[in-house]
Amino acid sequence: MTRPTRRLFSLSLVAGSLLVLAGAASGAETTPLFKIVTVKDEIVVGLSPQDVTALGGSDVTAIGRALKAKGEVTLWRYAVRKGADGALEQAPVARVSILGNDSLRVEPYTTPLKIIAPQ
């Protein structure tokens, strides 16, 4: 590759990466996702704006505090699906109740997929 071609290729890679990250980040800003891990299984959940208000925050600490104080929280379960354009996306499936347990762990969850906000 010649030097101008190599530079153009590098700039294209950087620009493409930034677009992908910006798309994922814009959805993540509106709907934070978390992985709930137990000894038996794990699921991905998301917070609606109403959930964020009820929990008093949008991080693992807010979920942990709510579980400790209330013993349970109700959140949106998320799963991967194909969107109308055929692209994969993270979308809400159903509301689930998470019961507090000593062996339960809450972790932040990131995805390169578009995140669909709950209705």
SULTAQUI-V29232 format. One record per pair of residues at least 6 apart in sequence whose C-alpha atoms are under 7 Angstrom apart, sorted by the first residue. I is the first residue (numbers start at 1). J is the second residue. D is the distance in Angstrom with one decimal. If there is no record, write none. Layout:
I	J	D
I	J	D
//
This chain:
23	114	6.7
24	112	5.5
24	113	6.1
24	114	5.6
27	114	6.3
27	115	5.0
27	116	7.0
28	115	6.5
31	46	6.1
31	47	5.6
31	48	6.1
31	117	5.9
32	46	5.6
32	47	5.7
32	58	6.7
33	44	6.7
33	45	5.6
33	46	4.3
33	47	6.7
33	108	6.4
33	109	5.3
33	110	6.9
34	44	5.6
34	45	5.3
34	46	6.2
34	106	6.6
34	107	5.5
34	108	4.5
34	109	4.6
35	42	6.6
35	43	5.7
35	44	4.5
35	45	6.2
35	106	5.8
35	107	5.1
35	108	6.2
35	109	5.6
36	42	5.4
36	43	5.4
36	44	6.2
36	105	5.9
36	106	4.8
36	107	6.6
37	43	6.8
37	104	5.8
37	105	5.0
37	106	6.3
38	103	6.0
38	104	4.7
38	105	6.4
39	103	6.7
44	77	5.9
44	78	5.4
45	75	6.3
45	76	5.3
45	77	4.4
45	78	5.3
46	75	6.4
46	76	5.2
46	77	6.4
46	78	6.5
47	75	6.2
47	76	6.4
48	118	6.1
52	58	5.3
55	62	5.7
55	63	6.5
55	66	6.2
56	62	6.2
60	106	6.1
60	107	6.5
60	108	6.8
66	73	6.8
67	73	6.2
67	100	5.2
68	100	6.7
71	99	6.0
71	100	4.9
72	97	6.6
72	98	5.4
72	99	4.3
72	100	5.5
73	97	5.6
73	98	5.3
73	99	6.8
74	95	6.5
74	96	5.5
74	97	4.2
74	98	6.1
75	95	5.5
75	96	5.5
75	97	6.5
76	92	5.9
76	94	5.7
76	95	4.5
76	96	6.1
77	92	5.7
77	93	5.6
77	94	5.4
77	95	5.9
77	96	6.1
78	90	6.3
78	91	5.3
78	92	4.4
78	93	5.5
79	90	5.5
79	91	5.6
79	92	6.5
79	93	6.5
80	88	6.5
80	89	5.5
80	90	4.6
80	91	6.3
81	88	5.6
81	89	5.6
81	90	6.4
81	91	6.8
82	88	4.5
82	89	6.1
83	89	6.3
88	113	6.5
89	113	5.1
89	114	4.8
89	115	6.0
90	113	6.2
90	114	6.1
90	115	4.8
90	116	6.1
91	115	6.2
91	116	4.9
92	116	7.0
92	118	5.8
//
